[in-house]
Amino acid sequence: MKVKIIGIAGSVRKGNTDIMIQESLKAARELKDVETEFIRLIDYKIDGGCVACYKCFKAKNPLDKLCEAYDDDLNKILKKMLTADGFIFGCPVYFGSLTWLMKEFIDRSHPIFAANRGLRNKPAAALTVALGRNGGQGYVIDILHRFAMFHDMLIVGASVVWPAEGGASPWGADGVQGGPQGIARLQFKDITRRVFPLHLVELGDGLYRVMQL
Ligand SMILES: Cc1cc2nc3c(=O)[nH]c(=O)nc-3n(C[C@H](O)[C@H](O)[C@H](O)COP(=O)(O)O)c2cc1C
């Protein structure tokens, strides 16, 4: 059985976020039976953010049409997400928070949220990058994790790399560019290796067991 991992980048340029996600997806592909797709949101036609029409809440089957306010590429991305098994969400720090693009994507995922939690139990990890070593990475990771939690996804985290070991945070710019000893770079590969071969086996009565491929 193939497991499909989608990496979604919320940067507005081809920069560090792309490198991080692509490295992670590469690590995932090294595992047997994993296929990946890389989605740079900026490459898609996205006409705007959520307009709070709440039609997705009222629709009988929101999955048929997803967001009724727009007929753009974001709906296609959301449909793809429903068929994927796991995700890496990556977004750089902009003024201590998300980029406008990532926020647009998150808010527009409302129809999936409304439609029986279509992303429920899919594993997800978050990556971020910033200019400063303490530039707001923790907060962005928190927001991305919260987004995943809203959708009932399963979060895969990463432990901290101690400065004494020569690395920055696993999501810091040092990590992207190799950094001292490249420790951080290794760590985000590790997130992917641990997280994405996971899938759930239903045991019945609403119970699941996490299986490693
Ligand atoms: C509008 C804007 C706001 C930014 N805000 C922060 C910030 O709050 N903290 C920080 O450390 N870096 C900040 N940066 C730097 C970016 O996080 C950094 O350049 C990062 O590498 C961008 O990701 P990318 O390479 O994937 O485009 C900001 C950059 C821009 C353009």
The ligand as a Gaussian input file, in Angstrom:
#p B3LYP/6-31G(d) Opt

LIG

0 1
 C        7.259000      40.735000       5.712000
 C        8.329000      39.914000       6.388000
 C        8.274000      39.748000       7.765000
 C        9.244000      38.997000       8.438000
 N        9.155000      38.855000       9.783000
 C       10.111000      38.143000      10.439000
 C       10.029000      37.978000      11.863000
 O        9.074000      38.391000      12.521000
 N       11.046000      37.324000      12.489000
 C       12.122000      36.812000      11.788000
 O       13.029000      36.281000      12.406000
 N       12.190000      36.905000      10.431000
 C       11.225000      37.556000       9.758000
 N       11.285000      37.653000       8.377000
 C       12.339000      36.917000       7.653000
 C       11.814000      35.617000       7.043000
 O       11.190000      34.816000       8.019000
 C       12.976000      34.826000       6.416000
 O       13.533000      35.595000       5.363000
 C       12.552000      33.478000       5.878000
 O       13.680000      32.827000       5.336000
 C       11.500000      33.606000       4.786000
 O       11.122000      32.319000       4.354000
 P       11.389000      31.834000       2.855000
 O       12.888000      31.797000       2.695000
 O       10.791000      30.487000       2.746000
 O       10.747000      32.832000       1.955000
 C       10.318000      38.395000       7.708000
 C       10.344000      38.559000       6.308000
 C        9.375000      39.296000       5.661000
 C        9.424000      39.440000       4.148000

